[in-house]
Amino acid sequence: TAFEKQANQNKSGYFMGSSLSLFDIQLYNLIHFFDDQESVQKALADCPNLKAIHDKVEQTPAIKKWLAERPESKL
């Protein structure tokens, strides 16, 4: 995909630039929101660079802390 190609061009591990951006967070949210859907996981398997960005965002200390402490929610 075009997103996968763009993600591959940036060697910082983020979609663009050298630090976490709103786009990276939105990409994480989109992937995470559909995480339980088999089709999304299958598509993500073919996009290792996007998966790597997702994983990097998830390991960002402030985000990791929020994910661990946030209230339980279906949203």
C-alpha positions in Angstrom: 0.0 0.0 0.0 1.0 3.6 -0.3 1.1 3.9 3.5 3.4 0.9 3.8 5.7 2.3 1.2 5.9 5.7 3.0 6.5 4.0 6.3 9.4 2.1 4.8 11.0 5.4 3.6 11.4 6.8 7.1 14.1 5.0 9.0 13.2 6.7 12.3 10.5 4.2 13.1 7.8 6.8 12.8 5.6 7.5 9.8 7.2 10.8 9.1 9.8 12.9 10.8 12.1 11.8 13.7 9.6 11.8 16.6 6.1 10.7 17.5 3.4 12.6 15.6 -0.3 12.8 15.7 -0.5 10.7 12.6 1.5 7.9 14.3 -1.0 8.0 17.2 -4.0 8.0 14.9 -2.5 5.1 13.0 -2.1 3.2 16.2 -5.7 4.0 17.2 -7.0 2.8 13.9 -5.1 -0.5 14.0 -5.9 -1.0 17.7 -9.6 -0.3 17.2 -9.9 -3.1 14.7 -7.3 -5.4 16.4 -9.8 -8.2 16.9 -10.8 -8.4 13.3 -9.2 -11.2 11.4 -9.1 -9.2 8.1 -7.2 -6.4 9.7 -4.6 -8.7 11.2 -4.2 -10.5 7.9 -3.7 -7.1 6.1 -1.2 -6.0 8.8 0.8 -9.1 8.3 1.6 -7.8 4.8 2.6 -4.4 6.2 5.5 -4.9 8.5 6.5 -1.3 8.5 3.0 -0.1 9.6 3.0 -2.9 12.3 6.4 -1.7 13.5 5.1 1.9 13.9 2.1 0.5 15.8 4.4 -1.4 18.1 6.7 1.6 18.6 3.8 3.9 19.5 2.5 1.3 21.9 5.9 1.2 23.7 6.1 5.0 24.0 6.4 5.4 27.8 3.5 7.9 28.3 1.2 5.9 26.0 2.2 2.6 27.6 1.4 4.1 31.0 -2.0 5.4 29.9 -2.9 2.0 28.3 -2.1 0.3 31.6 -4.0 2.8 33.8 -6.9 3.9 31.7 -10.5 3.0 32.8 -12.0 -0.1 31.3 -14.1 0.9 28.2 -15.6 -0.6 25.1 -14.4 2.4 23.1 
